[in-house]
Amino acid sequence: MSKVAPTVESTGSILEVEDLRVTYSGRSSLLSGLFGRQAAGARAVDGVSLDIRRGEIMALAGESGCGKTTLARTMMGLQKPIGGRVLFDGEAIRDMRSYRRRVQMIFQDPTGALNPRQTIYESVAEGLRIHKVHGSEEERVAKALSQAGLRPPERFFLLYPHEVSGGQRQRVVIAGALVLEPDVIIADEPVSMLDASVRGEILRLLLKLRDELGLTILIVTHDLGLAWTVADRVTVMYLGRIVEDGPAEEVLTSPQHPYTKALLAVVEESRGAVSRIERPVLSGEPPDPTRIPQGCRFHPRCPVVASGGAERAGILARCTGEDPSLIDVGGNHVTACWLSDR
């Protein structure tokens, strides 16, 4: 798919995260506690700060286990952080019920997100009833279904989830979010469970909703090809930390972090751009989040370190001993790599 140029100019931050930290206590940490030793929790989100600007589509990308879904769930208030905070419109969230009406989440599996015993009408209307929204319920449900591309909407009112296709089920889930007229939609892998033939349709729908309704959209994805198609901005996570962030065009055509380059190497749309730089091969699995490596957390898998490039550049000691912070490389583009600090 070709890159779609954004048509809405973002103005100011609507959703911000400051030094957010989320730790999970696994079996090993519980046993450590029983035997009097200090528990080592899994640092799923480890000091993340970011801001999402009004009217933009941001792609939050990374491998499975990098912490991106935990970050999204914490931003929704579904996961409690041990540190840091989430701000909406510049203010701390005090009324979670009101916040969740303005910030809606679309989950990965549309089939699992819908109650098989509820009609499509009931599924979409559920949010209105939970939040006690006044006005014509039927009109609001019909409008949301229509905005999600299910027309004529009345034809879907009495159908059950199993009576429509997977793509239509995802549209129903999107309608369930739209019915509350939110400002922000957080979409967790919104097309990963869909057939390739309908993925493009759902992505075009999200673009249309941003353009027509002024929605701000955060898309959580492992696929940088999706980011290439729809995102205005790309944030890459690795092992609980942001390692690169910037305008999509900059990050995807001129990636600065070896991890981003490795992720892009398998994206068909980017191969021409990445080949002009390098196409590293990423090997191995992400480290155990209870045992984060010293120094740059990516260095055990880093192709630059493995090839001897870091030693030749005189940065090997920093890669293995110092944890890099985000470094400004120009044009609102930042990366956490010692190569960029020379």
Secondary structure, DSSP 8 states (H G I E B T S, - for coil): -------S---SEEEEEEEEEEEE--HHHHHHHHTTS----EEEEEEEEEEEETT-EEEEE--TTSSHHHHHHHHTTSS--SEEEEEETTEE---HHHHHHHEEEE-S-HHHHS-TTS-HHHHHHHHHHHTT--S-HHHHHHHHHHHTT-SSGGGGTT--GGGS-HHHHHHHHHHHHHTT--SEEEEESTTTTS-HHHHHHHHHHHHHHHHHH--EEEEEES-HHHHHHH-SEEEEEETTEEEEEEEHHHHHHS--SHHHHHHHTT-GGGHHHHHTT------S----TTS--SSSTTGGG-HHHHTTHHHHTT-HHHHHH-----EEEETTEEE--GGGG-
